[in-house]
């Protein structure tokens, strides 16, 4: 593999790490601050079940991700004397198609996983998915409401109520 492809993989892995951290931060703020405020301010419109609506969706693992997981599981599986927590972490990474996380785990347990050009589209896709999740949070009515000052909230309440009614049917 040429040097450019190696640098691309390195950059994509770093970007994925950054995006995952940003998503964790946004979800933390969203769950602890944004949703409670929005629910309080619009409780007459928001059904209780809508508050906990955001869930992690899982996709079928990519073949390369699955192959790397299988290789890791030969060393990590608890039945083979491996670390149960690390195996669980690797399994979660496989389920969420997180190639970067699997590669980090492999590095941590001194298992050589050869980087290949096949990894580039997988990493790009994962970064795209994570970025889309961040965008969903930031484009939500609740996020917009939370980041307004009190005067703007007062002026925009009717518009937000109208949008919320339309969104909830």
N, C-alpha and C positions, 0 to 999 in steps of 0.2 A: 504494500500500500504506500502511496506517495506521501510526502511530507504535508502537502496541502490537505489531504483527506484526514490525516492524523490531527491537524490543527482544527479542522471543521468539527470533528468528533469532540475534541477537547472543549471547544467553544460551546457546542450544543449541550454538553453535559453541564458546563458552568451555568449556562442560561437556564437549564432545567432546574438546577439547584436554587437559583435566584427566584425563578417563578414559583417554585413550590413554597419557598419561604414567604413570598409575597402573598400567595393564596392562603397560607396558614394565618398570616397576619390579618388579612381581610376577613376571613371566616371568623376569627377570634373577635374582632371589632364588631362584625355584623351580628354575631350571636349574643355577645354580652352587652352591647350598647345600642346598635342600630335597631334591631328588631324590637327589643323592649320599648324603646321610645316610640317607634312607629305604631306598634300595637296599642300602646297607651293612648296616643294621640288620635288614632283611628279605630278604637275598639268597637265602635258601633258598626263598622264595615267589615272588619277582619275576623273571620271565623277562627276559633282556637286552633284547629288543625293546620291552618296556614302558617302559623308561627314556626313550626318545626318541619317545613316543607322541603328544605334543602338536604339532599342525601347524596352520598357518593355513588355514582353509577359505575358499573364495572363492565368491561368489554372482554371478549375472548382474547387471551394472550396471543401475541404474535409468535410465530414458530421459532424465531431466533431467541426471543425472550423465554419461551418454554424450554428450549434446548439448554440455555444457560442455567435456568432454574434446575433442570434435571441434573446437570453437572454439579451444581452447588449442593443439591440435596444428597448426593453421594457422600459428601463430607459433613453436612449440617444436620441431616435427619437424626432425631433423638434415638431411634432404634439402632442407628449405626454409631452411637456414641457422640453425636453432635450436640450442639447448643440449641435447646428447644426455642428460646426467645429469638435467636438469630434465624433459625429455620422459619419461624412464624413471620418474621420481618421479610424474609426472602419470598415467602408464599404470598404475602400481601403485595409485594412489589410485582410479582408475576401476575397476580389478579388485576392489578391496575396498569399493566403493561409498562412498568417503570424500569426500563433497561438501565438507566443511569444508576438507580439504587442497587440493582443486582450486580452491576459492575463494581460499585463501591464495596458491597458486601464481599464479593470475590477478592478484591484487593485486601480487605481487612483480614481475611482468612488465608492469605497468601496462595490464592488459587489463580492461575494464569488464564485469563480470558482474552483471547486475541481479538483486537479491534479490527473491524472490517468495514468496507464501504456499505454493506447491508445495514449497518447500524444507523447510518445517517438519516434515512427516511423515517425510521422508528423514532429516533430522538426528535426529529422535526415535528412529527405528528403529535407526540406527547407534549411538546412545548406548545403547540397550537391548541391542544385540548385544555391545558392548564391556563393559558392566556384567555381562552373563551370563558372559563369558569370565573376568572377574575373580572372579566368584562360584564358577565351576568350580574355579579354582585354590585359593581360600580354603576351599572345602568339601572338598577332596581329603583323603584319609587322610594323604598325605605332608605336606601343609601343617599339618594338625592335630598330627601327630607332631613336626614340627620346632619348633612353638611350645610344646611341653610342657617342663617342667623334667625333670631326670633321674629324680627319684623318681616323678613321674607317669608317665613313659615305662615305668619298670620295672613299675609297677602295672597299666598298660594294655596291655602287650605282648601278652598272650593275647587280649584283645578285638580288638586291631588285627590280629593274625595271623588270627583267625577271620573278620573282615570282609574282609581281603585275599584269603583263600582263596575266600570266597563271590564276591567281585568278579571274580576271575580264573578262576573255574570250577574 
